[in-house]
Amino acid sequence: MSKPKYTVAVTGLNAIDSPGPGIAVIRALRESESFDVRIIGLSYESLEPGIYMHDLVDKTYQVPYPNAGQQVLFERFDYINSKENIDFLFPNFDAELFNFISLQTRLDEELGIKMVLPTQEQFDARHKANLYEYGKEHGIKVPFAKMVFSTAEIPSIANEIGFPLVVKGKFYDAKIAYSTDEAMQHFNKISAQWGLPVLVQEFIHGSEVNVCGIGDGNGVTLGAVPMRKLYITDKGKAWAGISLDDEKLLDVTQKLVKATKWRGPFELEFMKTNEDEYNLIEINPRFPAWCYLTVGAGQNQVESLVNMAMGNKMKPFTTYDVGKMFIRYSYDMVVNMKEFEQISTIGEL
């Protein structure tokens, strides 16, 4: 019996020192056993490395930035879909998810493009600015945090929670500050890049452990793999990690998915203290850049998500391999200047 073939579009092709999840998602799709794929890359910048990885990406189209608005985005997808007939779409950036969640029904009904995303309510509730209240609602320890719109607010907050503290952007970036001056410097840098508000959060001592998983929207965890970071870059990104045997962490994850009825992929970021307490510091509403580790650990969650959308039979993953490691590396690609010119001018490659 022949396998179906799906055309899958993927954003997040910026495989740089702070990588997007796109290439990891594509690698997982390429290793799917239940279907074959044609991969359509979606880029925002002409120098995103994934554009030129022709062994992974069959064709790339540039798409408008999220601030261009939903109608402009839909019209671009209407054009791309007329050429490619896309079956499924993986948005991989937090900043673009609002538009895609809003357009989810229209993309499906008018263009036949399916996605598996959280609801707008789920997306808003787990936002960094709301996470402290989110934790109280669901019985999960979350460090105290407060939204900040001006550096003038920092001294009083610092007096309240003490140093060190963490300064976070509303979409990305997090810096540890050990003084008021340092916190203000981080505020200025992060707000200039990601806008306001900026979050100031209590610092929790411990080791960071993360979970990559998927929820079916009815409270069932279809897959979950916990990971501990072994090497972290100066931007706070995991450059190496290992899958963990941590039943308590999986139990916390499953209870959260059940309580919230989370739909789609997620990454939970925790700080585990020396007293084995788990403090939830972030919920990312999409696959993380390290999601290929789940494939190596025996759970191709990316493949499962596509099958879920396509109505194919699937069972929740119940096991995974402990002690599987990922180690990132960088290498130089040599590409033809004509390709760069084509994606820059025509918007297709």
Secondary structure, 3 states (H helix, E strand, C coil): CCCCEEEEEECCCCCCCCCCCHHHHHHHHHCCCCCEEEEEEEECCCCCHHHHCCCCCCEEEECCCHHHCHHHHHHHHHHHHHHHCCCEEECCCHHHHHHHHHHHHHHHHHHCCECCCCCHHHHHHCCHHHHHHHHHHHCCCCCCEEEECCHHHHHHHHHHHCCCEEEECCCCCEEEECCHHHHHHHHHHHHHHHCCCEEEEECCCCEEEEEEEEEECCCCEEEEEEEEEEEECCCCCEEEEEECCCHHHHHHHHHHHHHHCCEEEEEEEEEECCCCCEEEEEEECCCCCCCHHHHHCCCCHHHHHHHHHCCCCCCCCCCCCCCCEEECCCCCCCCCHHHHHHHHHCCEC
